[in-house]
Amino acid sequence: MTESDAAPSADFVQSLARGLAVIRAFDGEPAELSLAEVARRADIPRAAARRFLRTLEQLGYAIATSDARFRLTPRVLELGYGYLSSLSLPEIVQPHLDALSHRIGESVSVSVLDGADIVYVARAAARRIMSVRITVGTRFPAFATSMGRVLIAAEASDRAAELLANAPLLSYTPMTTVDPAAIHQILDVVRDQDWAMVDGELEEGLRSIAVPLRGRDGAVVAALNVSTSTARGSADQVRAEMLPPLLETAARIEGELGATNR
């Protein structure tokens, strides 16, 4: 919104609106702008743009380059910190899940570990591919799910062993891995590659691939997955098609988690 788009009001502060327009002028394409470019993008006079840029520079939010161009500094991230810090994990991830689900045409979820189970905290459903309806709050055994394996693999080895020792390792399909030694070997692989795929172990015909979500301190706080039908293609095809956008989405979510305490 430009300054002229704002409805006139006795409480409207024009100088603040102009200053925000100057900051919004930097959209990353290109990263550095001349004074004339900032004035044009912010729809304000060059003299006003100069004053705002110099003010931002003195406050540490912008820097002037040797060729009379300007760019923002990382300090501008402070301006959104209060908002991001107030958000819960589901609020942060939901827009990303919606975008990813729309992009790939499959259901996308985020879960956290609760004992030996995973609990869904956010979800964007494309179409029903499981006989059990999944909603926020749905629980599944962690050992038989892609998100669960990612989350258990992120635990310390003694804690992971304790979780598996206390979990009822039931066979949900003929493909379910229930041997503790085999599960530990799978977790070692997941830990090394930083993602997990489960093929028909929780429900026949269901394939899912998951990646971890890390918080500001680098610790895994949740898992993100895509669920699809085994009829979509081979496991290698699904991995090649789904893993890259899954990792891209995880990186964007982690960028926001890094600015919060969530």
KEKE-3310 file (N, C-alpha, C; in steps of 0.2 Angstrom, whole numbers, plus 5000, padded with zeros to 4 digits):
npx = (5004:5003:5007:4997:4986:4981:4968:4963:4965:4962:4971:4981:4998:5008:5022:5027:5020:5027:5040:5039:5035:5047:5055:5048:5051:5062:5063:5071:5074:5082:5094:5101:5097:5095:5094:5084:5077:5072:5063:5054:5048:5043:5034:5036:5043:5060:5068:5062:5064:5077:5080:5073:5081:5093:5090:5087:5099:5107:5101:5105:5098:5099:5111:5123:5131:5147:5144:5134:5122:5109:5106:5096:5100:5103:5097:5084:5076:5072:5061:5050:5051:5043:5030:5032:5037:5026:5018:5011:5018:5009:5003:5013:5018:5006:5003:5013:5011:4999:5003:5013:5005:4996:5005:5011:5000:4996:4993:4999:5008:5012:5020:5022:5032:5026:5029:5028:5021:5016:5009:4998:4999:4997:4990:4987:4976:4975:4968:4958:4968:4969:4961:4958:4953:4962:4966:4970:4978:4976:4984:4997:5007:5024:5035:5031:5029:5034:5036:5037:5049:5059:5058:5061:5074:5080:5082:5092:5103:5100:5088:5080:5081:5074:5061:5057:5058:5047:5037:5022:5026:5017:5010:5004:5002:5006:5019:5024:5038:5043:5053:5065:5079:5080:5072:5080:5092:5086:5083:5096:5100:5091:5095:5107:5104:5095:5081:5066:5057:5042:5034:5019:5018:5011:4998:4992:4996:4999:5011:5024:5035:5046:5054:5065:5061:5069:5072:5077:5089:5094:5089:5079:5062:5050:5041:5040:5029:5025:5011:5006:4999:5004:5002:5006:5018:5035:5045:5057:5054:5045:5052:5062:5053:5046:5054:5064:5055:5049:5060:5064:5052:5053:5065:5061:5051:5059:5067:5058:5055:5067:5067:5059:5053:5047)
npy = (4994:5011:5028:5036:5027:5025:5028:5045:5052:5059:5053:5049:5046:5054:5054:5043:5033:5036:5032:5018:5015:5017:5007:4996:4997:4990:4976:4965:4964:4973:4970:4981:4999:5014:5031:5038:5026:5022:5032:5032:5019:5020:5030:5044:5061:5064:5071:5068:5055:5054:5059:5050:5038:5042:5043:5030:5024:5030:5024:5011:5003:5003:5004:5014:5012:5012:5017:5026:5020:5011:4999:4987:4982:4967:4971:4976:4965:4965:4972:4964:4955:4955:4952:4939:4932:4931:4922:4905:4888:4881:4892:4898:4888:4885:4893:4890:4876:4876:4882:4873:4861:4865:4867:4854:4846:4837:4830:4838:4839:4844:4838:4834:4826:4816:4807:4791:4793:4802:4819:4827:4844:4854:4855:4853:4847:4838:4828:4814:4801:4791:4779:4783:4798:4812:4825:4840:4836:4822:4806:4795:4780:4783:4775:4769:4779:4792:4805:4802:4794:4803:4812:4804:4800:4811:4812:4810:4795:4787:4791:4789:4775:4772:4777:4768:4756:4757:4758:4750:4739:4736:4727:4735:4734:4721:4726:4733:4737:4729:4724:4728:4730:4731:4743:4752:4752:4758:4770:4775:4777:4787:4797:4800:4804:4814:4814:4805:4790:4782:4767:4761:4756:4760:4761:4752:4756:4769:4781:4790:4805:4813:4827:4835:4849:4863:4873:4889:4887:4876:4864:4850:4853:4849:4839:4839:4833:4825:4816:4803:4793:4776:4773:4783:4782:4775:4773:4779:4788:4796:4801:4809:4818:4824:4827:4838:4850:4849:4850:4864:4870:4867:4874:4887:4888:4886:4897:4907:4901:4903:4916:4916:4910:4898)
npz = (5000:4996:5001:4997:4996:5009:5020:5024:5040:5056:5065:5057:5053:5043:5040:5046:5038:5026:5029:5032:5019:5012:5018:5013:5000:4997:4991:4988:4975:4964:4978:4982:4980:4971:4976:4968:4964:4976:4979:4969:4970:4983:4981:4984:4986:4980:4990:5002:5002:5003:5016:5024:5021:5026:5039:5042:5040:5050:5061:5060:5051:5038:5025:5016:5000:4992:4979:4979:4982:4991:5004:5014:5031:5042:5053:5051:5053:5066:5067:5064:5074:5086:5082:5077:5088:5095:5090:5089:5086:5077:5070:5064:5055:5047:5035:5027:5025:5018:5006:5001:5000:4990:4980:4977:4977:4987:5004:5018:5033:5050:5065:5082:5095:5107:5120:5116:5104:5090:5088:5079:5074:5065:5049:5031:5021:5006:4998:5004:5009:5018:5028:5040:5047:5048:5059:5068:5083:5081:5085:5082:5082:5085:5080:5068:5059:5047:5051:5065:5066:5061:5072:5083:5080:5082:5095:5110:5111:5121:5126:5114:5114:5125:5122:5112:5119:5128:5119:5112:5100:5087:5073:5060:5047:5035:5031:5042:5052:5066:5073:5086:5084:5070:5069:5076:5067:5056:5061:5063:5050:5046:5055:5049:5036:5037:5035:5033:5026:5025:5020:5017:5031:5041:5036:5023:5006:5008:5008:5015:5017:5027:5036:5047:5058:5064:5078:5085:5092:5085:5089:5086:5084:5079:5066:5048:5035:5020:5013:5003:4990:4986:4974:4966:4961:4961:4976:4974:4964:4971:4981:4974:4968:4979:4990:4988:4987:5000:5008:5005:5010:5023:5026:5025:5035:5046:5046:5051:5063:5069:5073:5084:5100:5099)
capx = (5000:5007:5005:4990:4981:4979:4962:4965:4962:4966:4977:4986:5005:5011:5029:5028:5018:5032:5046:5037:5035:5054:5057:5045:5053:5067:5060:5076:5075:5088:5095:5103:5093:5097:5089:5079:5073:5068:5058:5049:5045:5039:5030:5037:5049:5067:5071:5059:5067:5084:5079:5071:5086:5099:5088:5087:5106:5109:5098:5107:5093:5101:5118:5125:5137:5151:5142:5128:5116:5107:5103:5094:5104:5099:5093:5077:5072:5070:5054:5045:5052:5038:5025:5034:5038:5019:5015:5013:5020:5004:5001:5019:5018:5000:5003:5018:5008:4994:5007:5016:5000:4994:5010:5012:4994:4996:4992:5005:5007:5017:5018:5027:5033:5023:5030:5030:5017:5017:5003:4997:4998:4995:4989:4984:4974:4973:4962:4959:4972:4969:4954:4957:4953:4967:4964:4974:4977:4977:4990:4999:5013:5030:5039:5028:5028:5040:5038:5040:5056:5063:5058:5065:5081:5083:5083:5098:5102:5097:5081:5077:5080:5069:5055:5056:5057:5041:5031:5020:5027:5012:5010:4998:5001:5012:5025:5027:5044:5042:5059:5068:5085:5079:5070:5086:5096:5082:5084:5103:5100:5087:5099:5113:5102:5091:5074:5063:5052:5039:5031:5014:5019:5005:4992:4993:4994:5001:5018:5025:5042:5047:5060:5064:5060:5073:5071:5082:5095:5096:5086:5073:5056:5044:5043:5036:5029:5020:5008:5004:4997:5009:5000:5008:5025:5040:5048:5062:5051:5042:5058:5065:5048:5043:5059:5066:5050:5049:5066:5063:5047:5056:5070:5057:5048:5065:5069:5053:5056:5073:5065:5054:5055:5043)
capy = (5000:5017:5033:5038:5022:5026:5033:5051:5051:5063:5050:5046:5050:5053:5053:5035:5029:5036:5029:5011:5014:5017:5000:4991:4998:4985:4969:4960:4963:4971:4971:4988:5003:5021:5036:5039:5020:5021:5037:5030:5014:5022:5036:5050:5065:5062:5074:5065:5048:5055:5060:5043:5034:5044:5041:5023:5023:5032:5020:5005:4999:5003:5006:5017:5009:5017:5020:5030:5016:5009:4992:4986:4978:4962:4974:4977:4959:4967:4975:4959:4950:4955:4948:4932:4929:4930:4916:4898:4884:4880:4898:4899:4883:4884:4896:4886:4870:4877:4883:4867:4857:4868:4866:4847:4842:4831:4832:4840:4840:4845:4835:4835:4820:4816:4800:4786:4795:4809:4822:4832:4851:4858:4850:4855:4841:4839:4823:4809:4795:4786:4777:4786:4805:4815:4832:4842:4832:4815:4803:4789:4778:4786:4771:4767:4785:4795:4810:4799:4792:4809:4815:4799:4800:4818:4812:4807:4788:4783:4793:4785:4768:4772:4778:4762:4750:4758:4758:4744:4739:4732:4727:4738:4731:4716:4729:4736:4735:4729:4722:4734:4731:4734:4750:4756:4753:4763:4777:4777:4780:4793:4802:4802:4807:4819:4813:4798:4788:4776:4765:4756:4753:4762:4759:4749:4760:4775:4782:4797:4807:4818:4831:4839:4857:4865:4880:4894:4884:4871:4857:4848:4854:4846:4836:4841:4827:4824:4809:4802:4786:4772:4772:4789:4780:4771:4776:4783:4794:4801:4805:4814:4824:4827:4829:4845:4855:4848:4854:4871:4873:4867:4880:4894:4888:4887:4905:4910:4899:4906:4923:4915:4906:4892)
capz = (5000:4995:5006:4994:4997:5016:5021:5028:5047:5061:5068:5052:5054:5036:5040:5048:5032:5021:5032:5030:5012:5010:5020:5009:4993:4996:4990:4986:4968:4967:4985:4982:4976:4971:4979:4963:4964:4982:4979:4964:4973:4988:4978:4988:4983:4982:4996:5007:5002:5006:5023:5027:5020:5030:5046:5043:5040:5057:5066:5058:5048:5031:5024:5010:4997:4989:4973:4981:4983:4998:5005:5021:5035:5045:5059:5050:5056:5073:5067:5064:5079:5091:5080:5076:5094:5098:5086:5091:5081:5071:5067:5060:5049:5043:5028:5023:5023:5013:5000:4999:4998:4984:4975:4975:4977:4992:5011:5021:5040:5055:5071:5088:5099:5114:5122:5110:5099:5087:5088:5073:5077:5059:5043:5025:5017:4999:4997:5009:5006:5023:5030:5047:5046:5052:5061:5073:5089:5080:5087:5079:5085:5081:5077:5062:5054:5044:5056:5071:5065:5061:5079:5088:5078:5084:5102:5112:5109:5127:5126:5109:5116:5130:5119:5108:5124:5131:5114:5109:5093:5084:5066:5058:5040:5034:5030:5048:5055:5073:5077:5089:5081:5064:5070:5077:5061:5052:5064:5061:5043:5046:5058:5045:5030:5040:5032:5033:5022:5027:5014:5019:5037:5045:5032:5016:5001:5011:5008:5018:5018:5032:5037:5054:5059:5070:5081:5085:5095:5081:5091:5082:5088:5076:5059:5043:5031:5014:5013:4996:4988:4983:4966:4963:4958:4965:4981:4971:4961:4976:4985:4969:4967:4985:4995:4987:4990:5007:5012:5004:5015:5030:5027:5026:5042:5051:5046:5055:5070:5072:5076:5089:5105:5098)
cpx = (5004:5004:4998:4985:4978:4973:4964:4961:4966:4972:4982:4992:5008:5018:5031:5026:5024:5038:5045:5037:5042:5057:5055:5048:5059:5064:5064:5078:5076:5089:5097:5099:5096:5092:5083:5074:5069:5062:5052:5045:5040:5034:5030:5043:5056:5070:5068:5063:5074:5084:5078:5077:5092:5097:5089:5095:5109:5107:5101:5103:5095:5108:5119:5131:5141:5149:5135:5121:5115:5104:5101:5099:5100:5095:5086:5072:5069:5062:5049:5046:5046:5032:5026:5034:5031:5015:5016:5015:5015:5003:5007:5019:5012:5001:5008:5015:5003:4998:5010:5011:4997:4999:5011:5006:4993:4995:4999:5004:5013:5015:5024:5027:5030:5023:5032:5025:5019:5010:5003:4995:4996:4994:4985:4982:4972:4967:4963:4962:4972:4962:4953:4958:4958:4965:4970:4973:4977:4984:4991:5006:5019:5034:5037:5027:5034:5041:5040:5047:5061:5064:5062:5072:5084:5085:5090:5097:5099:5090:5077:5076:5075:5062:5053:5054:5050:5035:5029:5021:5023:5012:5004:4997:5006:5019:5028:5033:5043:5048:5063:5075:5085:5077:5076:5091:5092:5083:5091:5103:5096:5091:5105:5110:5097:5084:5072:5058:5049:5034:5026:5015:5014:4999:4994:4991:4996:5008:5019:5033:5042:5054:5059:5063:5064:5072:5077:5089:5097:5093:5080:5066:5049:5046:5038:5035:5024:5018:5005:5002:5003:5008:5003:5015:5029:5042:5053:5059:5048:5047:5061:5060:5046:5049:5062:5061:5049:5054:5066:5058:5050:5061:5066:5054:5054:5067:5064:5054:5062:5072:5060:5057:5051:5047)
cpy = (5006:5022:5035:5033:5022:5031:5039:5050:5056:5060:5047:5050:5049:5051:5046:5031:5030:5032:5021:5010:5013:5010:4995:4991:4993:4978:4964:4960:4970:4972:4978:4993:5010:5025:5037:5032:5020:5026:5035:5024:5016:5028:5042:5054:5062:5065:5071:5058:5048:5055:5053:5038:5035:5042:5034:5021:5024:5027:5013:5000:4999:5005:5009:5014:5014:5020:5023:5026:5013:5002:4992:4982:4973:4965:4975:4971:4960:4969:4970:4954:4950:4951:4941:4929:4928:4924:4909:4894:4883:4886:4900:4895:4883:4887:4892:4879:4871:4878:4877:4862:4859:4866:4859:4843:4836:4834:4833:4841:4841:4842:4836:4828:4821:4809:4796:4788:4801:4812:4827:4839:4856:4853:4854:4849:4842:4834:4818:4803:4790:4785:4781:4794:4808:4823:4834:4839:4825:4812:4797:4787:4780:4782:4769:4773:4788:4801:4808:4797:4798:4812:4810:4799:4806:4817:4809:4799:4785:4785:4789:4778:4767:4772:4771:4756:4751:4758:4751:4743:4734:4732:4730:4736:4725:4719:4733:4733:4735:4726:4727:4735:4734:4741:4754:4757:4758:4770:4780:4780:4786:4799:4805:4806:4813:4819:4806:4796:4782:4774:4759:4753:4754:4760:4757:4755:4768:4776:4789:4798:4813:4821:4834:4846:4859:4872:4884:4891:4878:4864:4856:4849:4851:4843:4838:4835:4828:4817:4809:4794:4782:4771:4778:4787:4777:4776:4781:4789:4799:4805:4810:4820:4827:4830:4836:4850:4855:4851:4861:4874:4873:4872:4886:4894:4889:4894:4909:4908:4902:4913:4922:4911:4899:4887)
cpz = (5000:5000:5003:4995:5004:5017:5026:5035:5051:5065:5064:5053:5047:5036:5042:5042:5027:5023:5030:5023:5009:5012:5015:5002:4992:4997:4988:4979:4965:4975:4986:4978:4977:4975:4974:4963:4970:4981:4974:4967:4979:4987:4983:4984:4985:4988:5002:5008:5005:5013:5027:5027:5025:5038:5047:5044:5047:5062:5065:5054:5040:5031:5017:5007:4994:4982:4974:4980:4990:4998:5013:5025:5039:5051:5058:5052:5063:5073:5067:5070:5084:5089:5079:5083:5098:5095:5089:5085:5075:5067:5062:5054:5045:5036:5024:5021:5018:5006:4997:4996:4991:4978:4973:4975:4981:4999:5014:5029:5044:5062:5076:5091:5106:5117:5116:5104:5096:5087:5083:5076:5071:5053:5037:5021:5010:4997:5002:5006:5012:5025:5037:5045:5051:5053:5066:5079:5087:5082:5083:5082:5081:5077:5070:5057:5052:5049:5063:5071:5065:5069:5084:5086:5080:5092:5104:5112:5115:5127:5120:5110:5121:5127:5115:5113:5127:5126:5113:5102:5089:5077:5064:5050:5040:5033:5036:5051:5063:5077:5079:5086:5074:5064:5071:5071:5056:5055:5063:5054:5043:5049:5053:5039:5031:5036:5033:5028:5024:5022:5016:5026:5042:5042:5025:5011:5002:5011:5011:5018:5023:5033:5044:5053:5065:5072:5081:5087:5091:5083:5087:5086:5085:5069:5054:5038:5025:5014:5006:4995:4985:4976:4963:4959:4963:4971:4979:4968:4966:4979:4980:4968:4973:4990:4994:4989:4997:5011:5011:5009:5022:5031:5029:5033:5047:5051:5050:5062:5073:5075:5081:5095:5105:5096)
residu = (MET:THR:GLU:SER:ASP:ALA:ALA:PRO:SER:ALA:ASP:PHE:VAL:GLN:SER:LEU:ALA:ARG:GLY:LEU:ALA:VAL:ILE:ARG:ALA:PHE:ASP:GLY:GLU:PRO:ALA:GLU:LEU:SER:LEU:ALA:GLU:VAL:ALA:ARG:ARG:ALA:ASP:ILE:PRO:ARG:ALA:ALA:ALA:ARG:ARG:PHE:LEU:ARG:THR:LEU:GLU:GLN:LEU:GLY:TYR:ALA:ILE:ALA:THR:SER:ASP:ALA:ARG:PHE:ARG:LEU:THR:PRO:ARG:VAL:LEU:GLU:LEU:GLY:TYR:GLY:TYR:LEU:SER:SER:LEU:SER:LEU:PRO:GLU:ILE:VAL:GLN:PRO:HIS:LEU:ASP:ALA:LEU:SER:HIS:ARG:ILE:GLY:GLU:SER:VAL:SER:VAL:SER:VAL:LEU:ASP:GLY:ALA:ASP:ILE:VAL:TYR:VAL:ALA:ARG:ALA:ALA:ALA:ARG:ARG:ILE:MET:SER:VAL:ARG:ILE:THR:VAL:GLY:THR:ARG:PHE:PRO:ALA:PHE:ALA:THR:SER:MET:GLY:ARG:VAL:LEU:ILE:ALA:ALA:GLU:ALA:SER:ASP:ARG:ALA:ALA:GLU:LEU:LEU:ALA:ASN:ALA:PRO:LEU:LEU:SER:TYR:THR:PRO:MET:THR:THR:VAL:ASP:PRO:ALA:ALA:ILE:HIS:GLN:ILE:LEU:ASP:VAL:VAL:ARG:ASP:GLN:ASP:TRP:ALA:MET:VAL:ASP:GLY:GLU:LEU:GLU:GLU:GLY:LEU:ARG:SER:ILE:ALA:VAL:PRO:LEU:ARG:GLY:ARG:ASP:GLY:ALA:VAL:VAL:ALA:ALA:LEU:ASN:VAL:SER:THR:SER:THR:ALA:ARG:GLY:SER:ALA:ASP:GLN:VAL:ARG:ALA:GLU:MET:LEU:PRO:PRO:LEU:LEU:GLU:THR:ALA:ALA:ARG:ILE:GLU:GLY:GLU:LEU:GLY:ALA:THR:ASN:ARG)
# end
